[in-house]
Amino acid sequence: MNKLLKLTVVAIAMQASTMAIAQKAMQTSYEEAVIPEKHTMKEQLWGLSPQIGLMTYEEKNNQSTSRAAAGLAFDWNLSSSFWEKSNLFYVGMSTGFIYSHIGSSDANFFGNNSPNLDSEGANYLSVPVELKFGYNLSDSFRLSARGGGNVIYRSIAKSMDLGAGSESSDELWKVYPNAGLDAEYQITHNVSLVARPDLTFTPGKNIFVATIGATFMGY
């Protein structure tokens, strides 16, 4: 009788131990399934960045003017082709667009509310084609320099002073060299904040654009 009792106790203990091991394994599998792998900016392959800010330029009357600007940037990291993931460097390409409604020379910051109702309203568009070189100061912070060219369009050529001859209708589309900086800080798994100052060099007056935005990152 005592032997049977001992065998029963041992069997119950083994069953309880087996159930505990199985439960722990199931819990571990569940946690691994629901907790995504954490990525850092060092592993970023691409980024899509809506952005807003301002553009400063000079009109034909030598008056410096600012207008609201908005756009979208797309960055593509090519550094994984040269180094392993989680490296210190970012080497890639950057493009996108910046749009601003210039309006008339006497319009407000958003290009509206001109007192001269008969004045023409101009629009501005730039498309950057740049190389981007960055250094990851930490897992969540990166500084980068950009350079290349901006393809610039003005619906009314004379709305901006870009140098001799730039006011003619044949000069609505022009390509000028540019340089810029990016400061990026990761705040969540797939989102970082970015500040992007940019300077376009023209034979006339240079164009300065400064924007801030959020980058949706892909790995």
Steps between C-alpha positions, in 0.01 A plus 500: 500500500783738593676411176188579296462830681860594427460415131186713485676798660796466261265483198311812611828685557633404155175607337503834680864556400424414137205742495714778649773451239242499219334815635834680523587399145164625373542830686850547356376429148213746548732774624736447209206518261343820634816695588653631173872507450634843594682685225711813525588777257824317422293235321275738307475419128260776388304794636192696390475846658204740478634846592394860553697821543593821323684623192699824489589658166542839337259665259599700192477822704782375728257442786555190714178304547387186682220260410358184652627178344403134520610182333609141514847347513604147412838365616655170399790355700755317284761448772395136555654434158839601642477413870305264722181622666525691828800700378593857582462647151208590276564537128208537264283714276234760577219642289141622537346845451441836670199715406422860590220731393689825449201707393582859413776719640263664749337177621528363854709208630264250336492685167146631556314820593668725248348853504548507123222271373630520144852382586617163375560215744807283449578145614838342575610137475840343555605138454835409661733237358764452768756272656473464876787420740419443867660391825304321771603664826284245688230242433241779486682813375663574165652805332525508121618729221326512162614641169411495133250704305152647526274500196303822549174608338324840533161547339592868457871541427528860623367408846856419620842650435714204390745698288527662159244370254313295759189714463430384142236236432771273355658478844201361694683170549859520623750276680719653769753342740397462862623384840314406815510334840278244674470453877294190581382360834312171534195518730328166432575174323411636155491880543768765541492880508709689244616860449617583145660838415590537131675766290468529120779696328391718205674769290263746667382465857520166673187318619487376859248238611466368856253225588414262779318172463447141602672211324330164460790254491526165325743218582 
